[in-house]
Amino acid sequence: MPGKVTKAAAVLLGLGALAYTSWVLEVLVRTGLDPVRTYVSELAAADQPLGGLFRATDLVAGLLVLAGALTGLAASRGPRSPRGSRSPRRPRPHERWALGGWIALAVFGAATAVDSRLPLSCAPTADPECAARETAGLVPATHTAHAVSSSLAVTGAVAAMIALTVAARRYGRWRPLARTGPALVVLELAATAWTLAAVAAFEAGKGTWALGAGQRLQVLLVAVWLAVLAASLVRERPR
C-alpha cells in the first residue's frame, strides 16, 4: 500500500473504532437501561432520551469504517494490468483474503450506518409492554429492518476479522494484527455465540441470559480489532 493511502485508511478506521464505542457513555450518564440485560441498540431507540445522540454516533462510526474499508480496498487491488493486456491481472491468494476482508468490512460499515437510520421504537428488554407489542407484531416495520441490518453488520464484522487476520498471518503483513488477531477472532466468535443464545432465550421467554453484557463484549471486541488494524496499517512500510 502506498504510505499516504495507508495512513488515510488508518485514520478513518481509528476514528470509526472510537465512534463505535460511544455506548460506553452509559457509564457516565444515566440512561435508565441496565447494561447487563438490554441491547446496545436500545440506547438509540426512538423513545430514549439520548437516542438521538447514539443514533448519530452510530451513523458516524458506520460511515467512517465504510470510508476506511473502501480506501483499503482500493489500495489492496494493486497496480492495474499493463496497457494492451487482454486479461486483467488476477489477485494473488493473499490479495484475495485481503480483498474479501475489505469488502466484508465495507459491508459492516454500510450496515452500521443503515442500522442507525432504522431505530427501534422502544426498548423490548426493558419495557414489557414494548416486548408484548413486538411479539404481537404491533411495532413499526423498523424493528424487523433493524434486526436485518444488525445481523448483516455482525456478519460483515466477523467475516472481515477472519479474512484480514488470515491475510496478515499468512503473508507477513500488519504485524500487530497478525499477533493479536487470532485471539480477538476467537473471543468475538464466543461473544457472538453468547449473544445469539441470549437472544434466543429472551425471545423464548426464558430471561435475557445477560444479553446486554454479551452484546457489549461483542461490539467492544470489534472496536478493539478495528483499532489494532488501524495501528497495523500505520506501522506497515510502503510497498
C-alpha positions in Angstrom: 0.0 0.0 0.0 1.2 3.5 -0.7 2.0 5.3 2.6 -0.5 8.1 2.2 -3.4 5.8 1.4 -2.4 3.5 4.3 -2.4 6.4 6.8 -5.7 7.7 5.4 -7.3 4.3 5.9 -5.8 4.0 9.4 -7.1 7.4 10.5 -10.6 6.6 9.2 -10.7 3.2 10.9 -9.3 4.5 14.1 -11.9 7.2 14.3 -14.6 4.7 13.4 -13.5 2.4 16.2 -13.7 5.4 18.6 -17.2 6.3 17.5 -18.3 2.7 17.6 -17.6 2.7 21.4 -19.9 5.7 22.1 -22.1 3.3 24.1 -19.6 3.4 27.0 -21.1 6.9 27.8 -23.8 5.0 29.7 -21.2 4.6 32.4 -21.1 8.4 32.8 -24.7 9.3 32.1 -28.0 7.8 33.4 -29.8 6.1 30.5 -32.3 4.1 32.6 -31.3 0.9 30.8 -29.5 -2.0 32.5 -26.3 -2.7 30.5 -26.3 -6.3 31.6 -29.7 -7.0 30.2 -30.5 -4.6 27.4 -29.5 -4.5 23.7 -26.9 -1.9 22.9 -29.2 -0.7 20.1 -31.9 0.1 22.7 -29.8 3.1 23.8 -30.7 4.6 20.4 -34.4 3.7 20.5 -36.7 6.4 19.4 -38.3 6.7 22.9 -34.9 7.0 24.8 -33.8 10.5 26.0 -30.3 10.1 24.5 -31.4 8.1 21.4 -30.6 10.9 19.0 -27.0 11.1 20.3 -26.4 7.3 20.0 -28.0 7.2 16.5 -25.7 10.0 15.4 -22.6 8.3 16.7 -23.6 5.0 15.1 -24.1 6.8 11.8 -20.6 8.5 12.0 -19.0 5.2 13.0 -20.5 3.3 10.1 -19.6 6.0 7.5 -16.0 6.2 8.9 -15.5 2.5 8.7 -17.1 2.3 5.3 -14.7 5.0 4.0 -11.7 3.4 5.6 -12.6 0.0 4.2 -13.1 1.4 0.7 -9.8 3.2 1.0 -8.1 -0.1 2.0 -9.9 -2.0 -0.8 -8.8 0.5 -3.5 -5.2 0.2 -2.3 -5.2 -3.6 -1.9 -6.2 -4.1 -5.6 -2.7 -3.1 -6.5 -1.5 -2.0 -9.9 -3.7 -2.3 -13.0 -2.8 -4.7 -15.8 -0.3 -3.3 -18.3 -1.8 -1.3 -21.2 -2.7 -3.6 -24.1 -3.1 -6.7 -21.9 -6.1 -8.7 -22.9 -6.8 -10.1 -19.5 -7.0 -8.3 -16.1 -4.4 -9.1 -13.5 -5.7 -11.8 -11.2 -5.2 -11.2 -7.5 -2.8 -13.5 -5.7 -4.1 -15.7 -2.9 -3.1 -13.3 -0.1 -4.8 -10.5 -2.1 -8.0 -12.5 -2.3 -8.1 -12.8 1.5 -7.4 -9.1 1.9 -9.9 -8.1 -0.8 -12.6 -10.2 0.8 -11.8 -8.8 4.2 -12.0 -5.2 3.0 -15.3 -5.9 1.2 -16.7 -7.5 4.4 -15.6 -4.5 6.4 -17.3 -2.2 4.0 -20.5 -4.2 4.4 -20.1 -3.8 8.2 -19.7 -0.1 7.9 -22.6 0.4 5.5 -24.9 -1.8 7.5 -24.0 0.0 10.7 -24.8 3.3 9.1 -28.2 2.0 7.8 -28.8 0.5 11.2 -28.6 3.9 12.8 -31.4 5.1 10.4 -33.7 2.2 11.5 -34.0 2.7 15.2 -36.2 0.6 17.5 -39.3 2.5 18.6 -38.9 1.3 22.2 -36.8 -1.0 24.4 -38.2 -4.5 24.4 -35.8 -5.9 27.0 -36.5 -3.1 29.5 -40.2 -2.4 28.7 -42.6 -5.4 29.0 -45.3 -3.5 27.0 -42.8 -2.9 24.2 -41.9 -6.6 24.2 -45.6 -7.6 24.1 -46.2 -5.3 21.2 -43.2 -6.7 19.4 -44.3 -10.2 19.9 -47.8 -9.3 18.6 -46.3 -7.5 15.6 -47.7 -4.2 16.7 -44.4 -2.3 16.4 -43.2 -0.3 13.3 -41.5 -2.2 10.5 -38.2 -0.7 11.5 -37.9 -3.3 14.2 -37.7 -6.1 11.6 -35.5 -3.9 9.3 -33.2 -3.2 12.3 -32.8 -6.9 13.0 -31.8 -7.5 9.4 -29.3 -4.6 9.2 -27.8 -5.6 12.6 -27.4 -9.2 11.5 -25.7 -8.0 8.3 -23.4 -5.7 10.3 -22.3 -8.5 12.6 -21.8 -10.9 9.8 -19.7 -8.4 7.9 -17.6 -7.6 11.0 -16.9 -11.3 11.8 -16.0 -12.1 8.2 -13.7 -9.1 8.0 -12.0 -10.0 11.2 -11.3 -13.5 10.0 -10.3 -12.7 6.4 -7.9 -9.8 7.2 -6.4 -11.7 10.2 -5.7 -14.7 7.9 -4.1 -12.3 5.3 -1.9 -10.7 8.0 -0.7 -14.1 9.4 -0.2 -15.9 6.1 1.8 -13.2 4.3 3.7 -11.4 7.0 1.6 -8.2 6.9 0.2 -5.9 9.6 2.3 -7.4 12.5 0.1 -6.2 15.4 -2.9 -7.7 13.7 -1.1 -10.9 12.9 -0.1 -11.3 16.6 -3.4 -10.3 18.3 -5.9 -11.0 15.6 -6.5 -14.7 16.2 -7.3 -14.2 19.9 -9.6 -11.4 19.1 -11.4 -13.5 16.5 -11.9 -16.4 18.9 -13.2 -14.0 21.6 -15.5 -12.4 19.1 -16.9 -15.7 18.0 -17.5 -16.7 21.6 -19.2 -13.3 22.3 -21.3 -13.7 19.2 -22.4 -17.2 20.3 -23.3 -15.9 23.7 -25.3 -13.0 22.2 -27.2 -15.3 19.8 -28.0 -17.8 22.6 -29.2 -14.9 24.9 -31.4 -13.5 22.1 -33.0 -16.9 21.6 -33.6 -17.3 25.3 -35.2 -13.9 25.5 -37.4 -14.5 22.5 -38.5 -17.8 24.1 -39.4 -16.1 27.3 -36.6 -17.6 29.3 -34.9 -14.4 30.5 -32.1 -12.4 29.0 -29.0 -14.5 29.9 -27.0 -11.3 30.4 -27.8 -10.4 26.8 -26.5 -6.8 27.3 -23.2 -7.9 28.6 -22.7 -10.4 25.8 -23.5 -7.9 23.1 -21.4 -5.2 24.6 -18.5 -7.5 24.7 -19.2 -8.4 21.1 -19.2 -4.8 19.8 -16.2 -3.8 22.1 -14.1 -6.6 20.5 -15.0 -5.3 17.1 -13.8 -1.8 18.1 -10.6 -3.2 19.6 -9.9 -5.1 16.4 -10.5 -2.0 14.3 -8.0 -0.1 16.4 -5.5 -2.9 16.1 -6.0 -2.9 12.3 -5.5 0.9 12.2 -2.3 0.6 14.2 -1.1 -2.1 11.9 -1.7 0.0 8.8 0.3 2.9 10.3 3.2 0.6 11.1 3.3 -1.1 7.7 6.0 0.1 5.4 5.1 1.3 1.9 5.5 -1.4 -0.8 
